[in-house]
Amino acid sequence: MPRRSSSAVVADLREYVARLAEQSEDDDDLFMDPLSDNPDGIPTGDDIAAELEEFLREQGLG
């Protein structure tokens, strides 16, 4: 697979973050899982890392 430019990766990451922000606006309970270790609804670093890893896999970068 050809290596993608860093500006293309940054653009994809910005799009991904915008999608997450839109989802959180559409669904106030996005992170409000009563069975989770974090019932306050604030994503942890591990939550964010997992989302980023999934995104990078989808983009063929991970």
C-alpha positions, 0 to 999 in steps of 0.5 A: 500500500502506498504511504499517505502524506501527513497532510492527508492523514491530518485531514482524515483525522480532522474529519473523524474528530468532526464526526465524533463531535457531531455524534456527541451532539446527536446523542447525549448518551454517547458515553453514558453507559451505566455499566462502564467504569466511567459513568460520568460520560467523559471519555478516558484516554483509553477510550480515545485511543481505542477510537483512534486505533479503529479509525486508523485501521479503517484508513489502512494505517494501523 
